[in-house]
Amino acid sequence: HCDGQILVTPDMLGMNTQFHPRFVRRYAKLSEDMKKAFKRYRDDVKQLKFPTDAESY
């Protein structure tokens, strides 16, 4: 059973910066943090800082 909460979650968390429905209150700006996290991940991989031996099998 779903009452629509899944549909508004990304908007409520600020994951979409292109569109903001007016019936949803934005409680966070996760898109900014997500962009920063993905950039840090990319940089670590390019610089061979990730994965380390401790993070590998």
PQR file with spaces between the fields and no chain letter, atoms N, CA, C, O and H, PARSE charges and radii, in Angstrom:
ATOM       1  N    HIS     1       0.840   -1.178    0.000 -0.4000 1.5000
ATOM       2  CA   HIS     1       0.000    0.000    0.000 -0.0000 2.0000
ATOM       3  C    HIS     1       0.882    1.236    0.000  0.5500 1.7000
ATOM       4  O    HIS     1       1.799    1.337    0.815 -0.5500 1.4000
ATOM       5  N    CYS     2       0.628    2.162   -0.882 -0.4000 1.5000
ATOM       6  CA   CYS     2       1.432    3.378   -0.995 -0.0000 2.0000
ATOM       7  C    CYS     2       0.498    4.580   -1.109  0.5500 1.7000
ATOM       8  O    CYS     2      -0.412    4.602   -1.937 -0.5500 1.4000
ATOM       9  H    CYS     2      -0.117    2.079   -1.545  0.4000 1.0000
ATOM      10  N    ASP     3       0.741    5.567   -0.269 -0.4000 1.5000
ATOM      11  CA   ASP     3      -0.075    6.779   -0.279 -0.0000 2.0000
ATOM      12  C    ASP     3       0.572    7.931   -1.035  0.5500 1.7000
ATOM      13  O    ASP     3       0.094    9.063   -0.954 -0.5500 1.4000
ATOM      14  H    ASP     3       1.480    5.549    0.404  0.4000 1.0000
ATOM      15  N    GLY     4       1.640    7.669   -1.763 -0.4000 1.5000
ATOM      16  CA   GLY     4       2.305    8.717   -2.518 -0.0000 2.0000
ATOM      17  C    GLY     4       3.574    9.232   -1.880  0.5500 1.7000
ATOM      18  O    GLY     4       4.253   10.080   -2.458 -0.5500 1.4000
ATOM      19  H    GLY     4       2.029    6.750   -1.829  0.4000 1.0000
ATOM      20  N    GLN     5       3.914    8.734   -0.691 -0.4000 1.5000
ATOM      21  CA   GLN     5       5.100    9.246   -0.020 -0.0000 2.0000
ATOM      22  C    GLN     5       6.369    8.996   -0.826  0.5500 1.7000
ATOM      23  O    GLN     5       7.309    9.787   -0.755 -0.5500 1.4000
ATOM      24  H    GLN     5       3.363    8.045   -0.221  0.4000 1.0000
ATOM      25  N    ILE     6       6.409    7.919   -1.583 -0.4000 1.5000
ATOM      26  CA   ILE     6       7.587    7.623   -2.389 -0.0000 2.0000
ATOM      27  C    ILE     6       7.727    8.654   -3.506  0.5500 1.7000
ATOM      28  O    ILE     6       8.842    8.984   -3.909 -0.5500 1.4000
ATOM      29  H    ILE     6       5.645    7.276   -1.641  0.4000 1.0000
ATOM      30  N    LEU     7       6.624    9.154   -3.997 -0.4000 1.5000
ATOM      31  CA   LEU     7       6.664   10.115   -5.094 -0.0000 2.0000
ATOM      32  C    LEU     7       7.187   11.473   -4.663  0.5500 1.7000
ATOM      33  O    LEU     7       7.787   12.173   -5.478 -0.5500 1.4000
ATOM      34  H    LEU     7       5.718    8.887   -3.670  0.4000 1.0000
ATOM      35  N    VAL     8       6.984   11.871   -3.421 -0.4000 1.5000
ATOM      36  CA   VAL     8       7.403   13.197   -2.974 -0.0000 2.0000
ATOM      37  C    VAL     8       8.713   13.177   -2.192  0.5500 1.7000
ATOM      38  O    VAL     8       9.260   14.240   -1.897 -0.5500 1.4000
ATOM      39  H    VAL     8       6.496   11.302   -2.759  0.4000 1.0000
ATOM      40  N    THR     9       9.225   12.012   -1.852 -0.4000 1.5000
ATOM      41  CA   THR     9      10.445   11.931   -1.048 -0.0000 2.0000
ATOM      42  C    THR     9      11.617   12.665   -1.689  0.5500 1.7000
ATOM      43  O    THR     9      12.255   13.467   -1.006 -0.5500 1.4000
ATOM      44  H    THR     9       8.781   11.148   -2.091  0.4000 1.0000
ATOM      45  N    PRO    10      11.940   12.436   -2.967 -0.5600 1.5000
ATOM      46  CA   PRO    10      13.069   13.169   -3.555  0.2800 2.0000
ATOM      47  C    PRO    10      12.873   14.686   -3.526  0.5500 1.7000
ATOM      48  O    PRO    10      13.836   15.428   -3.328 -0.5500 1.4000
ATOM      49  N    ASP    11      11.645   15.152   -3.721 -0.4000 1.5000
ATOM      50  CA   ASP    11      11.371   16.589   -3.671 -0.0000 2.0000
ATOM      51  C    ASP    11      11.504   17.116   -2.248  0.5500 1.7000
ATOM      52  O    ASP    11      12.051   18.198   -2.035 -0.5500 1.4000
ATOM      53  H    ASP    11      10.863   14.550   -3.882  0.4000 1.0000
ATOM      54  N    MET    12      11.016   16.371   -1.289 -0.4000 1.5000
ATOM      55  CA   MET    12      11.089   16.768    0.111 -0.0000 2.0000
ATOM      56  C    MET    12      12.542   16.861    0.586  0.5500 1.7000
ATOM      57  O    MET    12      12.885   17.712    1.406 -0.5500 1.4000
ATOM      58  H    MET    12      10.572   15.492   -1.461  0.4000 1.0000
ATOM      59  N    LEU    13      13.392   15.969    0.056 -0.4000 1.5000
ATOM      60  CA   LEU    13      14.794   15.935    0.461 -0.0000 2.0000
ATOM      61  C    LEU    13      15.684   16.820   -0.409  0.5500 1.7000
ATOM      62  O    LEU    13      16.896   16.872   -0.200 -0.5500 1.4000
ATOM      63  H    LEU    13      13.114   15.278   -0.611  0.4000 1.0000
ATOM      64  N    GLY    14      15.102   17.508   -1.369 -0.4000 1.5000
ATOM      65  CA   GLY    14      15.869   18.417   -2.208 -0.0000 2.0000
ATOM      66  C    GLY    14      16.822   17.717   -3.148  0.5500 1.7000
ATOM      67  O    GLY    14      17.912   18.220   -3.423 -0.5500 1.4000
ATOM      68  H    GLY    14      14.117   17.466   -1.538  0.4000 1.0000
ATOM      69  N    MET    15      16.422   16.562   -3.642 -0.4000 1.5000
ATOM      70  CA   MET    15      17.275   15.805   -4.554 -0.0000 2.0000
ATOM      71  C    MET    15      17.112   16.263   -5.997  0.5500 1.7000
ATOM      72  O    MET    15      17.954   15.950   -6.839 -0.5500 1.4000
ATOM      73  H    MET    15      15.537   16.154   -3.419  0.4000 1.0000
ATOM      74  N    ASN    16      16.060   16.987   -6.293 -0.4000 1.5000
ATOM      75  CA   ASN    16      15.804   17.471   -7.644 -0.0000 2.0000
ATOM      76  C    ASN    16      15.823   18.996   -7.616  0.5500 1.7000
ATOM      77  O    ASN    16      14.963   19.620   -6.995 -0.5500 1.4000
ATOM      78  H    ASN    16      15.377   17.241   -5.609  0.4000 1.0000
ATOM      79  N    THR    17      16.797   19.591   -8.285 -0.4000 1.5000
ATOM      80  CA   THR    17      16.887   21.052   -8.293 -0.0000 2.0000
ATOM      81  C    THR    17      16.163   21.675   -9.480  0.5500 1.7000
ATOM      82  O    THR    17      15.971   22.890   -9.517 -0.5500 1.4000
ATOM      83  H    THR    17      17.495   19.085   -8.790  0.4000 1.0000
ATOM      84  N    GLN    18      15.760   20.857  -10.449 -0.4000 1.5000
ATOM      85  CA   GLN    18      15.121   21.380  -11.655 -0.0000 2.0000
ATOM      86  C    GLN    18      13.625   21.643  -11.480  0.5500 1.7000
ATOM      87  O    GLN    18      13.051   22.486  -12.169 -0.5500 1.4000
ATOM      88  H    GLN    18      15.916   19.870  -10.418  0.4000 1.0000
ATOM      89  N    PHE    19      13.009   20.927  -10.565 -0.4000 1.5000
ATOM      90  CA   PHE    19      11.560   21.034  -10.403 -0.0000 2.0000
ATOM      91  C    PHE    19      11.208   20.924   -8.928  0.5500 1.7000
ATOM      92  O    PHE    19      11.733   20.066   -8.218 -0.5500 1.4000
ATOM      93  H    PHE    19      13.475   20.242  -10.004  0.4000 1.0000
ATOM      94  N    HIS    20      10.326   21.789   -8.476 -0.4000 1.5000
ATOM      95  CA   HIS    20       9.891   21.746   -7.080 -0.0000 2.0000
ATOM      96  C    HIS    20       8.374   21.937   -7.028  0.5500 1.7000
ATOM      97  O    HIS    20       7.882   23.055   -7.183 -0.5500 1.4000
ATOM      98  H    HIS    20       9.899   22.485   -9.053  0.4000 1.0000
ATOM      99  N    PRO    21       7.633   20.844   -6.810 -0.5600 1.5000
ATOM     100  CA   PRO    21       6.180   20.990   -6.730  0.2800 2.0000
ATOM     101  C    PRO    21       5.793   21.818   -5.505  0.5500 1.7000
ATOM     102  O    PRO    21       6.391   21.662   -4.440 -0.5500 1.4000
ATOM     103  N    ARG    22       4.830   22.667   -5.642 -0.4000 1.5000
ATOM     104  CA   ARG    22       4.487   23.566   -4.539 -0.0000 2.0000
ATOM     105  C    ARG    22       3.766   22.869   -3.395  0.5500 1.7000
ATOM     106  O    ARG    22       3.639   23.437   -2.310 -0.5500 1.4000
ATOM     107  H    ARG    22       4.345   22.794   -6.507  0.4000 1.0000
ATOM     108  N    PHE    23       3.293   21.649   -3.619 -0.4000 1.5000
ATOM     109  CA   PHE    23       2.597   20.939   -2.542 -0.0000 2.0000
ATOM     110  C    PHE    23       3.557   20.167   -1.643  0.5500 1.7000
ATOM     111  O    PHE    23       3.117   19.450   -0.745 -0.5500 1.4000
ATOM     112  H    PHE    23       3.396   21.187   -4.500  0.4000 1.0000
ATOM     113  N    VAL    24       4.868   20.305   -1.875 -0.4000 1.5000
ATOM     114  CA   VAL    24       5.865   19.592   -1.078 -0.0000 2.0000
ATOM     115  C    VAL    24       6.776   20.611   -0.408  0.5500 1.7000
ATOM     116  O    VAL    24       7.310   21.501   -1.070 -0.5500 1.4000
ATOM     117  H    VAL    24       5.225   20.888   -2.605  0.4000 1.0000
ATOM     118  N    ARG    25       6.950   20.485    0.880 -0.4000 1.5000
ATOM     119  CA   ARG    25       7.889   21.333    1.607 -0.0000 2.0000
ATOM     120  C    ARG    25       9.271   20.701    1.542  0.5500 1.7000
ATOM     121  O    ARG    25       9.420   19.506    1.800 -0.5500 1.4000
ATOM     122  H    ARG    25       6.516   19.762    1.417  0.4000 1.0000
ATOM     123  N    ARG    26      10.275   21.489    1.201 -0.4000 1.5000
ATOM     124  CA   ARG    26      11.650   20.988    1.111 -0.0000 2.0000
ATOM     125  C    ARG    26      12.300   21.095    2.494  0.5500 1.7000
ATOM     126  O    ARG    26      12.381   22.180    3.070 -0.5500 1.4000
ATOM     127  H    ARG    26      10.153   22.459    0.991  0.4000 1.0000
ATOM     128  N    TYR    27      12.758   19.963    3.010 -0.4000 1.5000
ATOM     129  CA   TYR    27      13.354   19.904    4.338 -0.0000 2.0000
ATOM     130  C    TYR    27      14.873   19.748    4.308  0.5500 1.7000
ATOM     131  O    TYR    27      15.517   19.815    5.355 -0.5500 1.4000
ATOM     132  H    TYR    27      12.692   19.082    2.542  0.4000 1.0000
ATOM     133  N    ALA    28      15.446   19.542    3.141 -0.4000 1.5000
ATOM     134  CA   ALA    28      16.893   19.382    3.018 -0.0000 2.0000
ATOM     135  C    ALA    28      17.309   19.749    1.602  0.5500 1.7000
ATOM     136  O    ALA    28      16.469   19.934    0.722 -0.5500 1.4000
ATOM     137  H    ALA    28      14.923   19.487    2.291  0.4000 1.0000
ATOM     138  N    LYS    29      18.606   19.852    1.398 -0.4000 1.5000
ATOM     139  CA   LYS    29      19.173   20.101    0.067 -0.0000 2.0000
ATOM     140  C    LYS    29      20.204   19.015   -0.214  0.5500 1.7000
ATOM     141  O    LYS    29      21.396   19.291   -0.348 -0.5500 1.4000
ATOM     142  H    LYS    29      19.289   19.702    2.113  0.4000 1.0000
ATOM     143  N    LEU    30      19.734   17.798   -0.299 -0.4000 1.5000
ATOM     144  CA   LEU    30      20.641   16.669   -0.470 -0.0000 2.0000
ATOM     145  C    LEU    30      21.349   16.667   -1.811  0.5500 1.7000
ATOM     146  O    LEU    30      22.417   16.070   -1.937 -0.5500 1.4000
ATOM     147  H    LEU    30      18.765   17.574   -0.190  0.4000 1.0000
ATOM     148  N    SER    31      20.786   17.316   -2.810 -0.4000 1.5000
ATOM     149  CA   SER    31      21.436   17.306   -4.123 -0.0000 2.0000
ATOM     150  C    SER    31      22.835   17.898   -4.037  0.5500 1.7000
ATOM     151  O    SER    31      23.748   17.418   -4.709 -0.5500 1.4000
ATOM     152  H    SER    31      19.918   17.801   -2.708  0.4000 1.0000
ATOM     153  N    GLU    32      23.017   18.925   -3.229 -0.4000 1.5000
ATOM     154  CA   GLU    32      24.335   19.543   -3.071 -0.0000 2.0000
ATOM     155  C    GLU    32      25.315   18.573   -2.412  0.5500 1.7000
ATOM     156  O    GLU    32      26.444   18.415   -2.876 -0.5500 1.4000
ATOM     157  H    GLU    32      22.275   19.315   -2.684  0.4000 1.0000
ATOM     158  N    ASP    33      24.887   17.932   -1.343 -0.4000 1.5000
ATOM     159  CA   ASP    33      25.750   16.960   -0.661 -0.0000 2.0000
ATOM     160  C    ASP    33      26.052   15.763   -1.553  0.5500 1.7000
ATOM     161  O    ASP    33      27.166   15.239   -1.535 -0.5500 1.4000
ATOM     162  H    ASP    33      23.969   18.060   -0.967  0.4000 1.0000
ATOM     163  N    MET    34      25.067   15.331   -2.330 -0.4000 1.5000
ATOM     164  CA   MET    34      25.282   14.194   -3.225 -0.0000 2.0000
ATOM     165  C    MET    34      26.304   14.535   -4.305  0.5500 1.7000
ATOM     166  O    MET    34      27.175   13.722   -4.614 -0.5500 1.4000
ATOM     167  H    MET    34      24.163   15.756   -2.344  0.4000 1.0000
ATOM     168  N    LYS    35      26.205   15.728   -4.877 -0.4000 1.5000
ATOM     169  CA   LYS    35      27.179   16.145   -5.894 -0.0000 2.0000
ATOM     170  C    LYS    35      28.589   16.165   -5.315  0.5500 1.7000
ATOM     171  O    LYS    35      29.534   15.696   -5.950 -0.5500 1.4000
ATOM     172  H    LYS    35      25.497   16.389   -4.626  0.4000 1.0000
ATOM     173  N    LYS    36      28.727   16.707   -4.114 -0.4000 1.5000
ATOM     174  CA   LYS    36      30.040   16.755   -3.462 -0.0000 2.0000
ATOM     175  C    LYS    36      30.574   15.350   -3.199  0.5500 1.7000
ATOM     176  O    LYS    36      31.755   15.080   -3.417 -0.5500 1.4000
ATOM     177  H    LYS    36      27.959   17.087   -3.598  0.4000 1.0000
ATOM     178  N    ALA    37      29.712   14.468   -2.735 -0.4000 1.5000
ATOM     179  CA   ALA    37      30.135   13.098   -2.429 -0.0000 2.0000
ATOM     180  C    ALA    37      30.574   12.365   -3.694  0.5500 1.7000
ATOM     181  O    ALA    37      31.601   11.686   -3.684 -0.5500 1.4000
ATOM     182  H    ALA    37      28.753   14.688   -2.558  0.4000 1.0000
ATOM     183  N    PHE    38      29.818   12.490   -4.779 -0.4000 1.5000
ATOM     184  CA   PHE    38      30.190   11.827   -6.030 -0.0000 2.0000
ATOM     185  C    PHE    38      31.491   12.393   -6.593  0.5500 1.7000
ATOM     186  O    PHE    38      32.301   11.652   -7.150 -0.5500 1.4000
ATOM     187  H    PHE    38      28.984   13.042   -4.787  0.4000 1.0000
ATOM     188  N    LYS    39      31.696   13.698   -6.452 -0.4000 1.5000
ATOM     189  CA   LYS    39      32.944   14.304   -6.919 -0.0000 2.0000
ATOM     190  C    LYS    39      34.123   13.788   -6.101  0.5500 1.7000
ATOM     191  O    LYS    39      35.170   13.466   -6.663 -0.5500 1.4000
ATOM     192  H    LYS    39      31.038   14.301   -5.999  0.4000 1.0000
ATOM     193  N    ARG    40      33.965   13.706   -4.787 -0.4000 1.5000
ATOM     194  CA   ARG    40      35.044   13.183   -3.942 -0.0000 2.0000
ATOM     195  C    ARG    40      35.351   11.736   -4.294  0.5500 1.7000
ATOM     196  O    ARG    40      36.516   11.343   -4.349 -0.5500 1.4000
ATOM     197  H    ARG    40      33.114   13.967   -4.331  0.4000 1.0000
ATOM     198  N    TYR    41      34.317   10.945   -4.531 -0.4000 1.5000
ATOM     199  CA   TYR    41      34.504    9.548   -4.930 -0.0000 2.0000
ATOM     200  C    TYR    41      35.280    9.470   -6.246  0.5500 1.7000
ATOM     201  O    TYR    41      36.261    8.734   -6.357 -0.5500 1.4000
ATOM     202  H    TYR    41      33.370   11.264   -4.487  0.4000 1.0000
ATOM     203  N    ARG    42      34.831   10.237   -7.236 -0.4000 1.5000
ATOM     204  CA   ARG    42      35.506   10.253   -8.536 -0.0000 2.0000
ATOM     205  C    ARG    42      36.972   10.649   -8.397  0.5500 1.7000
ATOM     206  O    ARG    42      37.849   10.016   -8.985 -0.5500 1.4000
ATOM     207  H    ARG    42      34.035   10.835   -7.146  0.4000 1.0000
ATOM     208  N    ASP    43      37.235   11.688   -7.624 -0.4000 1.5000
ATOM     209  CA   ASP    43      38.606   12.150   -7.434 -0.0000 2.0000
ATOM     210  C    ASP    43      39.459   11.091   -6.747  0.5500 1.7000
ATOM     211  O    ASP    43      40.607   10.874   -7.134 -0.5500 1.4000
ATOM     212  H    ASP    43      36.522   12.202   -7.147  0.4000 1.0000
ATOM     213  N    ASP    44      38.906   10.431   -5.732 -0.4000 1.5000
ATOM     214  CA   ASP    44      39.647    9.375   -5.034 -0.0000 2.0000
ATOM     215  C    ASP    44      39.982    8.216   -5.968  0.5500 1.7000
ATOM     216  O    ASP    44      41.083    7.668   -5.911 -0.5500 1.4000
ATOM     217  H    ASP    44      37.973   10.608   -5.419  0.4000 1.0000
ATOM     218  N    VAL    45      39.039    7.843   -6.823 -0.4000 1.5000
ATOM     219  CA   VAL    45      39.293    6.749   -7.769 -0.0000 2.0000
ATOM     220  C    VAL    45      40.358    7.162   -8.782  0.5500 1.7000
ATOM     221  O    VAL    45      41.273    6.390   -9.070 -0.5500 1.4000
ATOM     222  H    VAL    45      38.144    8.288   -6.869  0.4000 1.0000
ATOM     223  N    LYS    46      40.245    8.363   -9.317 -0.4000 1.5000
ATOM     224  CA   LYS    46      41.225    8.832  -10.303 -0.0000 2.0000
ATOM     225  C    LYS    46      42.629    8.928   -9.713  0.5500 1.7000
ATOM     226  O    LYS    46      43.615    8.649  -10.396 -0.5500 1.4000
ATOM     227  H    LYS    46      39.502    8.990   -9.082  0.4000 1.0000
ATOM     228  N    GLN    47      42.716    9.324   -8.444 -0.4000 1.5000
ATOM     229  CA   GLN    47      44.013    9.486   -7.786 -0.0000 2.0000
ATOM     230  C    GLN    47      44.495    8.194   -7.126  0.5500 1.7000
ATOM     231  O    GLN    47      45.497    8.183   -6.412 -0.5500 1.4000
ATOM     232  H    GLN    47      41.916    9.550   -7.890  0.4000 1.0000
ATOM     233  N    LEU    48      43.765    7.107   -7.377 -0.4000 1.5000
ATOM     234  CA   LEU    48      44.102    5.779   -6.837 -0.0000 2.0000
ATOM     235  C    LEU    48      44.120    5.747   -5.310  0.5500 1.7000
ATOM     236  O    LEU    48      44.859    4.971   -4.704 -0.5500 1.4000
ATOM     237  H    LEU    48      42.951    7.115   -7.958  0.4000 1.0000
ATOM     238  N    LYS    49      43.302    6.596   -4.698 -0.4000 1.5000
ATOM     239  CA   LYS    49      43.158    6.603   -3.240 -0.0000 2.0000
ATOM     240  C    LYS    49      42.050    5.656   -2.787  0.5500 1.7000
ATOM     241  O    LYS    49      41.950    5.324   -1.605 -0.5500 1.4000
ATOM     242  H    LYS    49      42.701    7.226   -5.190  0.4000 1.0000
ATOM     243  N    PHE    50      41.227    5.228   -3.729 -0.4000 1.5000
ATOM     244  CA   PHE    50      40.134    4.306   -3.436 -0.0000 2.0000
ATOM     245  C    PHE    50      40.057    3.292   -4.558  0.5500 1.7000
ATOM     246  O    PHE    50      40.141    3.680   -5.724 -0.5500 1.4000
ATOM     247  H    PHE    50      41.309    5.497   -4.688  0.4000 1.0000
ATOM     248  N    PRO    51      39.907    2.058   -4.274 -0.5600 1.5000
ATOM     249  CA   PRO    51      39.851    1.441   -2.947  0.2800 2.0000
ATOM     250  C    PRO    51      41.257    1.142   -2.414  0.5500 1.7000
ATOM     251  O    PRO    51      42.197    0.919   -3.176 -0.5500 1.4000
ATOM     252  N    THR    52      41.367    1.144   -1.109 -0.4000 1.5000
ATOM     253  CA   THR    52      42.613    0.745   -0.464 -0.0000 2.0000
ATOM     254  C    THR    52      42.566   -0.757   -0.213  0.5500 1.7000
ATOM     255  O    THR    52      41.549   -1.402   -0.464 -0.5500 1.4000
ATOM     256  H    THR    52      40.603    1.325   -0.489  0.4000 1.0000
ATOM     257  N    ASP    53      43.652   -1.302    0.275 -0.4000 1.5000
ATOM     258  CA   ASP    53      43.664   -2.733    0.604 -0.0000 2.0000
ATOM     259  C    ASP    53      42.604   -3.066    1.650  0.5500 1.7000
ATOM     260  O    ASP    53      41.986   -4.129    1.595 -0.5500 1.4000
ATOM     261  H    ASP    53      44.479   -0.778    0.479  0.4000 1.0000
ATOM     262  N    ALA    54      42.395   -2.161    2.600 -0.4000 1.5000
ATOM     263  CA   ALA    54      41.404   -2.395    3.661 -0.0000 2.0000
ATOM     264  C    ALA    54      39.977   -2.399    3.115  0.5500 1.7000
ATOM     265  O    ALA    54      39.069   -2.935    3.750 -0.5500 1.4000
ATOM     266  H    ALA    54      42.897   -1.298    2.645  0.4000 1.0000
ATOM     267  N    GLU    55      39.780   -1.804    1.943 -0.4000 1.5000
ATOM     268  CA   GLU    55      38.447   -1.717    1.348 -0.0000 2.0000
ATOM     269  C    GLU    55      38.264   -2.701    0.199  0.5500 1.7000
ATOM     270  O    GLU    55      37.301   -2.609   -0.563 -0.5500 1.4000
ATOM     271  H    GLU    55      40.518   -1.368    1.427  0.4000 1.0000
ATOM     272  N    SER    56      39.179   -3.624    0.085 -0.4000 1.5000
ATOM     273  CA   SER    56      39.134   -4.609   -1.003 -0.0000 2.0000
ATOM     274  C    SER    56      39.079   -6.021   -0.442  0.5500 1.7000
ATOM     275  O    SER    56      39.408   -6.257    0.721 -0.5500 1.4000
ATOM     276  H    SER    56      39.960   -3.698    0.704  0.4000 1.0000
ATOM     277  N    TYR    57      38.659   -6.952   -1.282 -0.4000 1.5000
ATOM     278  CA   TYR    57      38.604   -8.358   -0.888 -0.0000 2.0000
ATOM     279  C    TYR    57      39.744   -9.108   -1.504  0.5500 1.7000
ATOM     280  O    TYR    57      39.877  -10.313   -1.292 -0.5500 1.4000
ATOM     281  H    TYR    57      38.392   -6.760   -2.227  0.4000 1.0000
